[in-house]
Amino acid sequence: MLKNKMKELLKIEYPIIQAPMAGGITTSKLVAEVSNSGGLGMIGAGYMTPVQIQEQIREIRQLTSKPFGINLFVPNYFNVIENQIKSANRPLNQIREQLNLKPKVSFEIPNSHDVSDTFMEQIKVVIEEKIPICSFTFGIPSHEVMAELKKSHITLMGTATTVREAVENEKAGMDIVVVQGSEAGGHRGSFIDSDRESLVGLMSLIPQVVDNVKIPVVAAGGIMDGRGLMASICLGAKGVQMGTAFLTCVESGANQVHKEAILSANEDYTVLTRSFSGKWARGIKNKFILEMQEHETILPDFPVQNTLTQDIRKTSAARNNPDFMSLWSGQNLRLAKNQTVSMLIKNLIAEANILISLEEL
């Protein structure tokens, strides 16, 4: 097998990274199975407390001796505007009524200072637990944080949705940059260019980023099989990051209703919405998205809107009601399968091997 800088940095057999999907999808079993199967398992720790992160790290280490990584959300300044919260909450109370929930009039809204403090505590755990790989979404950490992580010999991965964002990741000292195409499921990783302006398709984005940075590029967005892997590598990527393909795996912690929604959907079922969290994200169109569509321009930014909808999403999931859940998914839904992680990776490599010898990966 030919050497590949990304694989060397991450110490993995195959150029496959499991996307760090936050919200309970990246169970310890999922992360460990990906790493045990030759890829890189990733904890989606964006919403986790430092204690939860520490517990999961130790749990995963009981299941694998292979490298695995973690992803954190870089905090951005946000305002908590009372009138905006009241306006956004009116249509949400109408939805709560449909779920037989009591209307909510008050919320414990986080502030920017608290979110930043939590992020620093998360960083501390990553360093103390000697996690070998740490990736970031929604921005780039401060110079001080980057320096501390590098001092601990942690391999750093950034996220970009445009060439400009990729270049900034490289300038900041990232070892690898994950480029997220518009096909990707879940939240957009944009942090410089606006979410709408950064909707560049992955096959267009890869070669433009590759031509403008020297660090390894990882492709993300709609990659589901060996064809997507080889297409990305042919365009200059050193590997792929896959979310939806792993979300429907047996080991995934995604709600069964979420998995079934993806497995039964067509390629035109996904839309971009900011109704759930205040950030643009791609998911399967449902009743919540349709009812909130006309209110999207007045909704508060992430994480405020995410806090406002939390009870609705949790109740809907607990009742196995897909109407009001955030059913994040990429555009390549027809290729999703209900299978084990090991079978997914085995099939993916076998498909790639048909196109080009594995020695050339």
C-alpha positions as CSV (number, residue, x, y, z in Angstrom):
1,M,0.0,0.0,0.0
2,L,1.4,3.4,-1.0
3,K,2.1,5.8,1.8
4,N,-0.5,8.5,2.4
5,K,0.3,11.5,4.6
6,M,-3.1,11.6,6.2
7,K,-3.1,7.8,7.1
8,E,0.4,8.3,8.5
9,L,-0.7,11.2,10.7
10,L,-3.8,9.4,11.9
11,K,-2.1,6.0,12.1
12,I,-5.0,4.2,10.3
13,E,-5.2,1.5,7.7
14,Y,-7.8,2.9,5.4
15,P,-8.4,6.6,4.5
16,I,-11.8,6.6,6.1
17,I,-13.0,8.8,9.0
18,Q,-16.4,8.4,10.7
19,A,-17.9,11.8,10.9
20,P,-18.2,13.0,14.5
21,M,-22.0,13.4,14.7
22,A,-23.0,15.1,17.9
23,G,-26.1,14.3,19.9
24,G,-25.6,10.6,21.0
25,I,-25.0,9.0,17.5
26,T,-21.3,8.3,18.1
27,T,-21.7,5.6,20.7
28,S,-18.5,4.1,22.2
29,K,-19.3,0.9,20.2
30,L,-19.6,2.8,16.9
31,V,-16.3,4.7,17.5
32,A,-14.4,1.6,18.5
33,E,-15.8,-0.5,15.7
34,V,-14.7,2.0,13.1
35,S,-11.2,2.1,14.5
36,N,-11.0,-1.7,14.9
37,S,-12.1,-2.0,11.2
38,G,-9.2,0.2,10.0
39,G,-10.8,3.6,9.9
40,L,-10.8,6.5,12.4
41,G,-13.6,6.5,14.9
42,M,-14.6,10.0,16.1
43,I,-16.5,11.1,19.2
44,G,-19.0,13.9,18.4
45,A,-18.6,15.8,21.7
46,G,-20.1,19.1,20.7
47,Y,-22.9,18.9,23.2
48,M,-21.1,16.8,25.9
49,T,-20.0,17.9,29.3
50,P,-16.3,17.4,30.2
51,V,-17.3,14.6,32.5
52,Q,-19.3,12.8,29.8
53,I,-16.3,13.2,27.4
54,Q,-13.9,11.7,30.0
55,E,-16.3,8.8,30.6
56,Q,-16.7,8.0,26.9
57,I,-13.0,8.2,26.2
58,R,-12.3,5.6,28.9
59,E,-15.2,3.4,27.7
60,I,-13.8,3.4,24.1
61,R,-10.4,2.5,25.4
62,Q,-11.9,-0.7,26.8
63,L,-13.1,-1.6,23.3
64,T,-10.2,-0.7,21.1
65,S,-6.4,-0.2,21.3
66,K,-6.5,1.7,17.9
67,P,-6.4,5.5,17.6
68,F,-9.7,7.4,17.7
69,G,-10.4,11.1,17.8
70,I,-12.8,13.7,19.1
71,N,-14.6,16.7,17.7
72,L,-15.5,19.9,19.5
73,F,-17.6,22.9,18.5
74,V,-15.6,26.2,18.5
75,P,-17.6,28.7,20.4
76,N,-18.7,31.9,18.6
77,Y,-20.0,35.0,20.3
78,F,-23.8,35.3,20.3
79,N,-26.5,37.6,21.7
80,V,-29.4,36.6,23.8
81,I,-32.2,39.0,22.8
82,E,-35.4,38.6,24.8
83,N,-37.8,39.9,22.1
84,Q,-36.3,37.6,19.6
85,I,-36.7,34.6,21.9
86,K,-40.4,35.5,22.5
87,S,-41.1,35.8,18.8
88,A,-39.4,32.5,18.1
89,N,-41.2,30.8,20.9
90,R,-44.7,31.6,19.7
91,P,-44.7,29.1,16.8
92,L,-42.8,26.6,19.0
93,N,-45.6,26.7,21.5
94,Q,-48.1,25.8,18.8
95,I,-46.0,22.8,18.0
96,R,-45.8,21.9,21.7
97,E,-49.6,21.9,21.8
98,Q,-49.6,19.3,19.0
99,L,-47.3,17.2,21.2
100,N,-49.6,17.8,24.3
101,L,-46.7,19.7,26.0
102,K,-47.2,22.7,28.2
103,P,-46.3,26.0,26.6
104,K,-42.9,27.2,27.7
105,V,-42.5,30.8,28.7
106,S,-38.9,30.8,30.2
107,F,-35.7,29.1,29.3
108,E,-32.2,28.6,30.8
109,I,-30.3,30.2,27.9
110,P,-26.5,29.8,27.9
111,N,-24.4,32.9,27.4
112,S,-21.2,33.3,25.4
113,H,-19.0,33.3,28.5
114,D,-20.4,30.0,29.8
115,V,-20.0,28.3,26.4
116,S,-16.4,29.5,26.1
117,D,-15.6,28.2,29.6
118,T,-17.1,24.8,28.8
119,F,-15.0,24.6,25.6
120,M,-11.8,25.3,27.6
121,E,-12.8,22.5,30.0
122,Q,-13.4,20.2,27.1
123,I,-9.9,21.0,25.7
124,K,-8.4,20.3,29.1
125,V,-9.9,16.8,29.1
126,V,-8.6,16.1,25.6
127,I,-5.1,17.0,26.7
128,E,-5.3,15.1,30.0
129,E,-6.7,12.0,28.4
130,K,-4.0,12.2,25.6
131,I,-6.5,11.9,22.8
132,P,-4.3,11.6,19.6
133,I,-6.6,13.4,17.2
134,C,-8.9,16.5,17.8
135,S,-11.1,18.1,15.1
136,F,-13.0,21.3,15.2
137,T,-16.3,22.6,13.6
138,F,-17.7,26.1,13.4
139,G,-14.4,27.9,13.5
140,I,-10.7,27.7,14.6
141,P,-9.6,27.8,18.2
142,S,-7.4,30.6,19.5
143,H,-3.6,30.6,19.0
144,E,-3.2,29.8,22.7
145,V,-5.5,26.7,22.4
146,M,-3.8,25.5,19.2
147,A,-0.4,25.9,20.8
148,E,-1.4,23.9,23.9
149,L,-2.8,21.1,21.8
150,K,0.3,21.0,19.6
151,K,2.5,20.9,22.6
152,S,0.7,17.7,23.6
153,H,1.4,16.2,20.2
154,I,-2.3,16.1,19.2
155,T,-3.0,15.9,15.5
156,L,-5.4,18.7,14.6
157,M,-8.2,18.8,12.0
158,G,-10.2,21.8,10.9
159,T,-13.5,22.0,8.9
160,A,-14.0,24.2,5.9
161,T,-16.8,24.9,3.4
162,T,-14.8,27.1,1.0
163,V,-11.2,27.6,-0.2
164,R,-10.9,30.7,2.0
165,E,-11.8,28.8,5.1
166,A,-9.4,25.9,4.2
167,V,-6.6,28.4,3.8
168,E,-7.3,29.9,7.2
169,N,-7.3,26.4,8.8
170,E,-3.8,25.8,7.3
171,K,-2.5,29.2,8.4
172,A,-3.7,28.5,12.0
173,G,-1.7,25.3,12.1
174,M,-4.2,22.6,11.4
175,D,-2.5,19.3,10.2
176,I,-5.5,18.2,8.1
177,V,-8.6,20.1,6.7
178,V,-12.0,18.4,6.2
179,V,-13.8,20.1,3.3
180,Q,-17.5,19.9,3.7
181,G,-19.6,20.0,0.4
182,S,-23.1,21.2,0.2
183,E,-24.4,17.6,0.1
184,A,-23.4,16.9,3.7
185,G,-25.9,16.1,6.3
186,G,-26.2,18.0,9.6
187,H,-24.8,21.4,10.4
188,R,-22.9,23.5,7.9
189,G,-19.3,24.1,9.2
190,S,-19.1,27.6,7.7
191,F,-17.3,30.2,9.9
192,I,-16.1,32.9,7.5
193,D,-18.3,32.8,4.4
194,S,-22.1,32.9,5.0
195,D,-23.9,29.6,5.1
196,R,-25.7,30.3,1.8
197,E,-22.7,31.5,-0.1
198,S,-20.6,28.5,1.0
199,L,-22.9,25.9,-0.6
200,V,-20.3,24.5,-2.9
201,G,-20.7,20.9,-4.1
202,L,-18.0,18.6,-2.9
203,M,-16.7,17.5,-6.3
204,S,-16.2,21.2,-7.1
205,L,-14.7,22.1,-3.7
206,I,-12.1,19.3,-3.4
207,P,-9.7,20.3,-6.3
208,Q,-10.0,24.0,-5.6
209,V,-9.0,23.5,-2.0
210,V,-6.2,21.0,-3.0
211,D,-4.7,23.6,-5.3
212,N,-4.6,26.2,-2.5
213,V,-3.3,24.3,0.6
214,K,-0.4,22.0,1.3
215,I,-1.9,20.0,4.2
216,P,-3.9,16.8,3.5
217,V,-7.5,17.4,2.4
218,V,-10.3,15.1,3.6
219,A,-13.6,15.1,1.6
220,A,-17.0,15.1,3.4
221,G,-20.5,15.3,2.0
222,G,-22.5,12.5,0.3
223,I,-19.7,9.9,0.4
224,M,-21.4,6.5,0.9
225,D,-19.4,3.9,-1.0
226,G,-16.1,3.0,-2.8
227,R,-17.1,5.2,-5.8
228,G,-17.3,8.3,-3.6
229,L,-14.0,7.4,-2.0
230,M,-12.2,6.9,-5.3
231,A,-13.8,10.0,-6.9
232,S,-12.5,12.1,-3.9
233,I,-9.0,10.7,-4.1
234,C,-8.9,11.2,-7.9
235,L,-9.7,14.9,-7.3
236,G,-6.8,15.2,-4.8
237,A,-8.3,14.3,-1.4
238,K,-6.2,12.0,0.9
239,G,-9.3,10.5,2.4
240,V,-13.0,10.8,3.2
241,Q,-15.2,11.6,6.2
242,M,-18.6,9.8,6.2
243,G,-21.6,10.6,8.3
244,T,-24.9,9.3,7.0
245,A,-23.3,6.0,5.9
246,F,-22.3,5.3,9.5
247,L,-25.5,6.8,11.0
248,T,-27.6,3.9,9.7
249,C,-25.1,1.3,11.0
250,V,-26.2,-1.2,13.7
251,E,-23.7,0.3,16.2
252,S,-24.9,3.9,15.7
253,G,-26.8,5.6,18.6
254,A,-29.3,7.3,16.2
255,N,-32.9,6.8,17.0
256,Q,-34.4,3.9,15.0
257,V,-37.0,6.3,13.6
258,H,-34.2,8.5,12.3
259,K,-32.5,5.5,10.7
260,E,-35.7,4.3,9.1
261,A,-36.4,7.8,7.8
262,I,-33.1,7.8,5.9
263,L,-33.4,4.2,4.7
264,S,-36.8,4.9,3.2
265,A,-36.1,8.4,1.7
266,N,-35.2,9.5,-1.8
267,E,-32.5,11.9,-2.9
268,D,-34.8,14.9,-3.0
269,Y,-36.1,14.5,0.6
270,T,-33.4,16.7,2.3
271,V,-33.5,20.5,2.8
272,L,-31.5,23.1,4.5
273,T,-33.1,24.5,7.7
274,R,-32.1,26.6,10.6
275,S,-35.4,26.0,12.5
276,F,-34.0,23.4,14.9
277,S,-30.8,25.0,16.1
278,G,-30.3,28.5,14.6
279,K,-27.6,27.2,12.3
280,W,-28.2,26.0,8.7
281,A,-28.2,22.2,8.6
282,R,-29.3,19.6,6.1
283,G,-32.0,17.1,7.1
284,I,-35.0,15.2,5.9
285,K,-38.0,17.5,5.4
286,N,-40.7,16.9,8.0
287,K,-43.7,18.7,9.6
288,F,-41.5,20.8,12.0
289,I,-39.4,22.2,9.1
290,L,-42.5,23.0,7.0
291,E,-44.3,24.7,9.9
292,M,-41.3,26.7,10.9
293,Q,-40.2,27.7,7.4
294,E,-41.9,31.0,7.4
295,H,-40.3,32.0,10.7
296,E,-36.7,31.1,9.9
297,T,-35.6,34.8,9.4
298,I,-36.7,35.8,12.9
299,L,-35.1,32.8,14.8
300,P,-32.2,33.4,17.1
301,D,-28.7,32.1,16.3
302,F,-27.1,28.9,17.6
303,P,-27.1,27.8,20.4
304,V,-30.1,29.9,21.5
305,Q,-32.6,28.4,19.1
306,N,-31.1,24.9,19.8
307,T,-32.1,25.5,23.5
308,L,-35.6,26.6,22.6
309,T,-36.4,23.5,20.6
310,Q,-34.7,21.0,22.9
311,D,-37.9,19.8,24.7
312,I,-39.7,19.4,21.4
313,R,-36.9,17.3,19.8
314,K,-36.5,15.1,22.9
315,T,-40.2,14.5,23.4
316,S,-40.6,13.7,19.7
317,A,-37.7,11.2,19.8
318,A,-38.9,9.6,23.0
319,R,-42.3,9.0,21.3
320,N,-40.8,7.8,18.1
321,N,-42.5,10.6,16.3
322,P,-40.5,11.7,13.2
323,D,-42.6,14.8,12.6
324,F,-40.7,17.1,15.0
325,M,-37.2,15.4,15.2
326,S,-34.1,16.7,13.5
327,L,-33.5,14.0,11.0
328,W,-30.1,15.0,9.8
329,S,-28.9,13.4,6.6
330,G,-26.8,13.9,3.5
331,Q,-28.1,13.9,0.0
332,N,-27.0,10.4,-0.9
333,L,-29.8,8.7,1.1
334,R,-30.6,6.0,-1.5
335,L,-27.2,4.5,-0.9
336,A,-27.7,4.1,2.9
337,K,-27.9,0.6,4.3
338,N,-28.6,-1.1,7.6
339,Q,-25.4,-2.9,8.2
340,T,-22.6,-3.3,10.7
341,V,-19.6,-1.0,10.7
342,S,-17.2,-3.8,9.7
343,M,-19.4,-4.7,6.7
344,L,-19.7,-1.1,5.6
345,I,-15.9,-0.6,5.6
346,K,-15.3,-4.1,4.1
347,N,-17.7,-3.4,1.2
348,L,-16.4,0.1,0.7
349,I,-12.8,-1.0,0.3
350,A,-13.9,-3.9,-1.9
351,E,-15.7,-1.5,-4.2
352,A,-12.7,0.8,-4.3
353,N,-10.5,-2.2,-5.0
354,I,-12.5,-2.9,-8.2
355,L,-11.8,0.6,-9.4
356,I,-8.1,0.7,-8.5
357,S,-5.7,-1.6,-6.6
358,L,-5.7,-1.0,-2.8
359,E,-1.9,-0.6,-3.0
360,E,-2.6,2.7,-4.7
361,L,-4.9,4.1,-2.1
